[in-house]
């Protein structure tokens, strides 16, 4: 498998940053001009001006999944790892690497978003045996966990708007997977897409203008890899979406926020044999 780490601008022009013989996933974009990607349970730094992978020290956490992200001030990294707990748990560590500090007391928890003030994180989690995957948020010390919503067959991919007023996520009801948003306290639930595509992983842009998301073909179950999918763009205020680019991928392509700090481009991964 060849993983192509790419950027795409708002006109749909794609640039390949790195073609890697192996499996890379889920790029974040740091203000200092590098990406953070996941591979084989580890995290790597990928400079945009001199593309080469450098491992980030994550201490004991060597079972990281592709749910990780950079704090708004660029100083911390949230990771999701199962090494210590046997199920995905959220930790924080310095952006340069170091010892993970546990955040979520309950597992499984999969990180997906930072509040714009950097004080809270949003994540998918399961809190009742056999219960649905719901959307949660808590403080960085794990306190004050709030259930944003679990009123879906499955919910995933929560990410804050830059004004902190909304958390966007994908939610499944009666076999349809659409994008939704709610206030961080769980009020104001709104459905933001209503079409035949299976829509996942909405990411609001830092400038407050757009939401990018991954559109799977109708009938797709879950969020698999290895499919022909599209990235689509819609206004944060709601409204019609437009095609941004097509790619072969899905799982691992944009699981986490990948916008450039200036909102003029975003990072994603596509795959080929």
Buried (B, 14 or more C-beta within 10 A) or exposed (E): EEBBBBBBBBEEEBEEBBEBEEBBBBBBBBEEEBBBBBBEBBBBBBBBEEBEBEEBBBBEBEBBBBBBBBBBEEEBBBBBBBBBBEBBBBBBBBBEBBEBBBBBEBBBBBBBBBBBEBEBBBBBBBBEEEEBBBBBBBBBEBEEBBBBBBBBEBBBBBBBBBEBEBBBBBBBBEEBBBBBBBBBEBEEEEEBBEEEBBBBBBBBBBEEBBBBBBBBEEEBEEBEBEBEBBBBBBBBEEEEBEEBBBBBBBBBBBBBBBBBBEBEBBBBBBBEE
